[in-house]
Amino acid sequence: MRVDAPPEKLIELITAIGHGDQDALASLYDATSPILYGLLLRMLRRPDWAQEALQDCYLRVWQRAETYTPDKGEPIAWLIGNARYRALDILRSARKRLVRDADEDPIALELPDLAPSPEDRAVESEGLARLNICLRGLSEVQRKSVLLAYYEGYSHQELSAAMNAPLGTVKAWVRRGLAKLRECLQR
C-alpha cells in the first residue's frame, strides 16, 4: 500500500497541524492511516488494540506536530515511529499484566488467541501485501533484525544476543533494512 500523498504534502500537513489546523489532521489521517493501521494490526494482532494505538498515535501527532522537522527524516517514518512506540507500550503493558496475573494465579498465564479473524484479515491484507513485498526485498538478516526489532520490540542488545552477532553489525542491519523498506514503501 502506498501513502496517498507525497512527502512534501505530508510535511505541509504536519506543519499546518502544528499551527492547530484540524482539517490538516483529517487529511493526514486519510492519507496515512491505512499504512499505520496495517502495521499496528500486524504488531498487536488485535483490532481493538490496533485501533486504540492508532487513535493515540494521531493524538500524539496533534499534540507534537510542531516538533517534527523534515531534516531529521521523512514524515511517514516519523508517523510510523509514533505508531510503533505506542504499539510497544501496549505490548509491554499487556506483558506486565500477564506476569502480575500469573503471580496472583499461575493458571492465568495462558495467552489469548491473538490470531486475526477473517474480517480483520480482509482489512489488513491490502496494507500488509505492500509491506510484505518490501520485506521480501531485504536480505535474510536485515529482514529478521527489522522484524525482531519492530514487531517484537527487541532492543539492539537483545538482537545482538538473539542473532549471535556484534552490536554494531546488528545496528547496521536494522539501519540498512529500514532504509530499504522506506525506499520501497515510498514508490
Stockholm file with secondary structure:
# STOCKHOLM 1.0

chainA/1-187         MRVDAPPEKLIELITAIGHGDQDALASLYDATSPILYGLLLRMLRRPDWAQEALQDCYLRVWQRAETYTPDKGEPIAWLIGNARYRALDILRSARKRLVRDADEDPIALELPDLAPSPEDRAVESEGLARLNICLRGLSEVQRKSVLLAYYEGYSHQELSAAMNAPLGTVKAWVRRGLAKLRECLQR
#=GR chainA/1-187 SS CCCSSCHHHHHHHHHHHHTTCHHHHHHHHHHHHHHHHHHHHHHHCCHHHHHHHHHHHHHHHHHHGGGCCGGGSCHHHHHHHHHHHHHHHHHHHHHHHHHHHHHHCGGGGCCCCCCCCHHHHHHHHHHHHHHHHHHHTSCHHHHHHHHHHHTSCCCHHHHHHHHTCCHHHHHHHHHHHHHHHHHHHTC
#=GC SS_cons         CCCSSCHHHHHHHHHHHHTTCHHHHHHHHHHHHHHHHHHHHHHHCCHHHHHHHHHHHHHHHHHHGGGCCGGGSCHHHHHHHHHHHHHHHHHHHHHHHHHHHHHHCGGGGCCCCCCCCHHHHHHHHHHHHHHHHHHHTSCHHHHHHHHHHHTSCCCHHHHHHHHTCCHHHHHHHHHHHHHHHHHHHTC
//
